[in-house]
């Protein structure tokens, strides 16, 4: 069949459907997800056994007993705490399995895995409390109140350790779904770039199926495996186990349905990627209506309770940091004062919330005439920065102490006073200069819907090493999807990025 010829597409897919069904599928085939899940089962069991029996031995002793408390029969038999511990371990492991905490849809990225582990553990705690109440069993409070919180904490740490290992494997191309992209050339190219940006998500693109007439327009490195009528054979030739369908006029619903029938159950999977990008998980809700999976996308809000909580967090967090870091602030101020001529602080006009200007406070890290020499250094050869942001790894205007401060982002610590004053937030988009704003495209102005931040996604994702497009994409993603949970995660990642001094100059 010629590539891209639609005349036999339906026949090809139907034949593939009947052929696969006659061959028989083997859902139990051991794949990477099954092997990884089995490892999690082992470590989960070890963690729970260690915590439950460890708390029992430390709190009560190995052979301690508890007695049931019944008003009608004061001579109830005693129950061994060891038997209770074994029951708790079995219930806990069953709950972790029942709530699919080891499923390949939740492991690797996002917070779903951690949330499911905590939720399953909490339900075991609740079930144990109900059973103890119904059967009049008085469990030692210390046994319960220590075992479950400690168990959840150690389980989450164990899962986090496994995730670090999995990320390394996926960065090297292992433990990932092998993806065949299907759709129009434009959407396939876009999705391939998006998946390449986050290999730790576990989707490794091995090829694409697009209309044959436009196959030459695919990006270099994206292998063409045929038109839409050759998808079943393209799966075999590419070795892909996952088909990701993007938008295309040549793929009506009935053809997508036929394609899903042609996939081998348990071994090959179908993913439909809608024409949405940079949408956070909590904003997406799926609602099936007459067999149609309707996707509801909540519009972002920038007022109300969330805004007050964020402001309260900023004030408390910045206040605590100012007190804790005050000795460091004093040492840096003295080093700047005696290290070079000029003031200790540098006040620079920046553009903030709703496009209003404010003065951002920084420790001076450059010579006093740095702004006057900007035109001079902008003509020098440099590999950093981009058309909008000016960055130079070895900027001759940076002072000796300034280079040290920039390496660890210490020059930005005085921005805590901007946070207390209300012109900045601890987390938010990068505060731009006015000359940068003048070169913005219209959509980039959405970053002014929230306060600029001392740190943000741009800081923990490469900072000065990012291209302008990536900087904008990360800032807009934060604006559209911000939450207090994401702020806490960004602050944690910022601490690690500052310690590594990555992307800072």
N, C-alpha and C positions, 0 to 999 in steps of 0.2 A: 504494500500500500504506500503511495507517495506520502511524504510528510506534509501535514497540514490539510490533507484531503478529507473533507467531512463526509464524503459519500458513504463511507463504510464505518464511521465511528461507532454508531449504535451496535452494529453487528459485532465489531471487535470487542466492545465492552461486554456484550451479552455472552459471547463465546468465552470470554475470560471469566465471567461469573460462573457459568456452568462448569468450566474446566477446573476452577479452584474448588468448587463444592465437591466435584467428583474425586479430586485428589485427597480431600480431607485435610482440615486444618489441625494444627497441633498447638493449642493455646498454652500448653505447659512448657513450651520450648524455653530453655533457660536463657534469658537475655541479661543485659547489664543491669536492668532495673531489678530483676529477681535476685541476682547475685548481691547487689547492694542492699536490698531489703533484708536478705538473710543475715548480712553482717550487722545491720541495725538491730535485728531481733536478738542476736547474741549479746551485743553491748547493752541494749535496753535491759535484758534479763540480768546481766552482771551488775548493772547499776542498781536495779530495784532490789536484788538480793542483798547486795552490800549495804544499801541504805536501811532497808527494813530490819534485817537481822542485826545490823550494826547498832541501830537505835534501840532495839529490844535488849541486846546484851549490855549496852552502856547504861540503859535506863532501868531495866528490870532484871537482867540476868537471863541466861539461856533457858533454864528449866522452870521459870516462874509460871504461875497459874493465875487465872482470874475466875471469879465465881459469878454465876448468874444471880440476879437480885430479883426475887419473886416474892410478893406478899403472901401468896397462897401456899408456897412450898419453900420454907427456909432451908431445906436440906438439898437444894439443887446441886448437881454434880459440878465439879470444877472443870474448866476448859484450859488447855495448855496455850500459852501465848505463842508457842512455836507453831501450833496448828493455825492460830489466827494469822500469824505472819505468812505462812504458806498460802492461806486463802487470799490474803491481800496481794501477794505476789502474782497469783494466778489471775485474780480479778484485774489487776493493773495491766498485766500483759495482754489479757483479752480485750480490755478497753482500748489500748494503743493499737491493736489490730483492727478492732471493729470500726474505729473512727478513722481508719486509713491514714495513720500518721506516717506511714512509710511508702505511700503511693508515689509513683513517678511523676504525678501531676503537681505534687507539692514540695518535693525535695529539691535542694539546690539553690533556689532563689526565693525571695519574698519572705513574708512572715507567717504564711499559712501553716507551715510545718510546726513552728514553735507554738502557734495559737492552738492547733489541734492537740499537741502534746499536753499543754496546760489544761485545755478543756477536758480531755479524756481523764487526766489525773484528778481534776476537781470533781468529776462525776463519780469516780471511785470513792473519793473521800465522802461525798454526799451519800452514796449507797451504803457505805460502812456505817455512817452515823444513823441512817434509817434502820438498818438491820439491828444495830445495837439497841436502839430505842424499842423496836418491836419485840425483841426477845429478852429485854430487860438485862442486857449485858453491860456492865460498867467497865469500859476500857480506860486504862490509865491515860489521863489527858496529855501528859508529856509525850507518851508513845505516839499518839495521833498527831499532836501539834508540831512535833519535830519531824516525824517520818515523812509526812506528805510535802511540806514546803521544801525540806532538804532534798527529797526525791525529785521533785519538779526541777529544782535548781540544777542538780547534777545531771538529770536527763537532758535538760536544755543545753548544758555545757557539752555533754557528750555529742549531741546532735550538731552543735556548732563546730566541734572538732572534726566530725565526719564531713561537714559541709566544706571546711577548708581543704580537706583532702580531695573531695569531689571536684571542687573548683579547679585545683591543680590538674586533675585528670582531664577535665573538660577543656582547659586551656591547651592541653596537648592533643585534643581531638578524640579522647576516649570517653566512655560513659555518657555518650550523647546520642540523641535520635538522629538518624541520617535522613535528611530532608530533601524531597524533590519538590521544588516550587512550581506551581501551575497557575497560569494567568496571563495577563497582558505583559508586554515587555516592561512598561513603566512601573507597574505595581510589583513585578518580580524583582526588578533592580532595587526598588526602594526597600522591600522586605529583606532582601539579601544583605543590604548595607546595615539595616537595623539589627538583624540577628548577628552579624559579624561584630557589632559593637559590644555585644554581651554574650560571649561564648560560654560563660558560666551558666547561662540559662539552659544549656543542654540541647541546642538545635544546631547541627552542623550541616550546612547546605552542601549537597553533593552534585546537584544539577538542576536543570529547569526544563519544563515543557511549555513552550509558547507557540503562537502561530508561526509556521515555518517561514512565511514570507518576511518576518521581522527578526528571525533568529540572529542575523548578523549584528543587530543593535544591542545584543546582550553585552554586559560588561566583561572585560577580560578576566578569565578565571572562572566564569560562570558557564559550566558545560551544558550544551544543548543536547537533549535526549529525545527530541521529536515533538510532533504536534499533539493536539489534544486527543486524537484518535489512537495514539500509541502509548498512552500512559501506563497501562498494565505491563507492556513489554519494557517501557522505560524504567519501571520500578525494578524489574529483574536485572536489567543491564547496569543500572546505577548502584544497585545494592541498597537502595533506600528502604526504610521501614516506615516512613511517615510522609504523607502527601499533604502539603500546605497549599490550599487554594486561595488565591487572591482574586480581586474583582476582574472580571472580563465579560464582555458582551457575548463572547462565543461559548460561554459556559452557563446555559440556562439551568434552572433548578432540576429538571428531569435528568440532564446529563451528569450533574453532580451526584444525584441519587444513584444513578447507574454506576458511577465510579466508586461510590461507597460500597455497593454490592460486590464490586470486583476485588475488593481488598480482602486479604486473608485474615480471618478473625484471630485475634491474639498475637499476631506477628506484625501486621501492617495497620497503620492508624491514619485517620483523616482529621485534619485541622483546617478550619475555615478562618481566614484572617480578614476581618472587615476593614473598610477604608477609614480606620481610626488610628491615630498615632499619639503617643505621649499622654495616654489616659491612665490614671492610677486605678488599681484594682478596686478600692472601696467605692469608686464612682460608677462602676459597671454592675448592672443587674440584668440577668437573663430571665425572660418570661415567655414560656412556650404558649402560643395561641394557634390552635388548629394545625399543629405540627410545624409552625413557624417559630424559630428561636428569635424572638424579638429582644434586642439589646437596648436597655435603657441606660443612658449616660446622664448622670446628674450634673447640672451646671454648677460651677464653683461659686461659693459665697465668700464674701470678704467683710462680713459684719456679724453682729450677734455674739453669742456666748463664746464661740471659738476665738474671736478677736480679743475679748477681755481676758480669756485664759492665757492667750499668747502674750499679751502685754504684762500680765501679772508674772508670768514665768520670766520674761525679759528683765523686769525690775528686780525680782528676787535673785535671779542668776547673775546679773551684772553686779548687783550690790555685793553678793558673796565673793565674786571673783575680784572685785576691787580691794576688798579687805584682805583676802588671801594673798593677792599679788602685789600689795603695796610695797613690801621690801624690794621686790624686783623692779617695780616702777621707779623707786628712788635710786637704785643702783644704775639703771639704764639712763635716767635723767642726768646723773653726775658724769657718767661716761660720755654722753653726748656733749655736755657742757664743756668738759675739759679736753675732749678729743678733737674738736674742730670749731672754727669760728661760726657763730650764728645762734639762733634761738634753739631751745630744746624741742619745742613742739612745732609742728607744721600744720597749718590750717588750710585746707584745700576745698574750694567750692565743688560740690557734687550735686547730682540731681537725685531727689528722693521720691517719697510717696506722692502720687498724683502729679509728678513732674515738677514739684516745687524744689528750689535749690536750698541747700543747707551747707554748713561748714563741717567737714569731716576732720576729726582730730587724729593726728598720727605723731609718733616720734620722728623727728627729722633724721632721715637716713642719707640725704644727699647734701651737696655743697649748697651754700645759700643762693647762688645764681643758677640753680639747676633749670628753672623754667626758661631763663633767658638763653640757655645753651641747648634747648630742646631741638631747635632747627639744625644746629651744628651736628649733634649726634644722630639725628634722624637720617642723615646722608651716609652714615657708616654702614658697612656690610653687617647683616645680622640674620640669623636663621630663625629667631624667635618672633613671636607676635604675629600680627596679620594686618590687613588694610585698615582696621578700625582701632584696635588696641595696639599701643606702642609698648613693646617689651624687648629688653636686651639683656642677655645673660651676664655680660661683663660691661655694664654701663660705667663709663669713666667718671660720671658725676656722683656715684655712690661713695660715701666715706668708708673708712676702715670699720668703724663700729656699726655703720649702716649696713654693710655687707653681712655682718654677723646677725644683726637683728632681722634682716630680710630672710635669711636662710631659715630661721625658725619662726617667722611671722611675728616677732616681738615688737616691731614698729607699729603694729596694728592694735596692740593692747589698749592704748588710750581711747580707742573707739568705744570702750565700755561706757565712757561718759556720754557719748552720743546715744547709746542705748538707754541710759538712765534719763537723758533729756527727752527721749521720745522720737528723735529723728532717724534712728536706726533700730534694728532688731538683732538679736543674737544670730538668727538664721534668716537668710533671705537672698534675693538676687544681688549681684555685684553692684555697688553704687557707681554709676558712670560719671565721666566728665561731660561738661556741656558740649565740648567739641566732638565727643563721640556720639552724643544724642543727635546732633545735627546731621549725622550720616546714617541714622537708623532708618530701616524700612518701617512701614506703618505698623506691621504686626508686632514688631519688637517693643513698641510702646506699652504693651500689656504688662511688661515687667514692673511698671510704675503703679500697678494696682495694689501692691503690697510694699511694706517698708524694705529698703535695702538692708542687707545683713553683713555682720562681721565675717560670717562664713556662709557657705551654701553648697549646693551640688557642684558648682564650678570649682570650689576649693578642694573638695574631696575626690574629684574626678580628673585631676590633671592640672588644674589651675593655669599657670602661664604656658604650659605645653599644649593647651587646647587651641583648636582652630576657632575662628569667630563663629562659624556655623554651630559648632558643638557647644560653645559658651552660651549662645542664644537659646539653643534647644534645651539645655539643662536649666537655664533660668526660667524659661517659659513652662517647662514641666513642673518646676517647683511652684510657680504661681498658680497653675491650674489644679494642682493636687496636694497642696500643703496641708499638713496636719501636725499635731503635737508629737505623735509617734515618729513621724519622719524627721521632725526637728531634733528629737533626742538621738535618733540614729545618725544624723548628719553631725551633731556635736561629738558623738563618740568617734566617728570616722575622722573628724577634724583633728582630734587629739592624736590619733595614730599618724595622720598625714604630717602634722607639725613635727612630731617626734622623728619621722623619717626625713623631714625637710625636702619632700618630693615636690617638684614643680615650682619651687619658690625661688625667685631671684629678683 
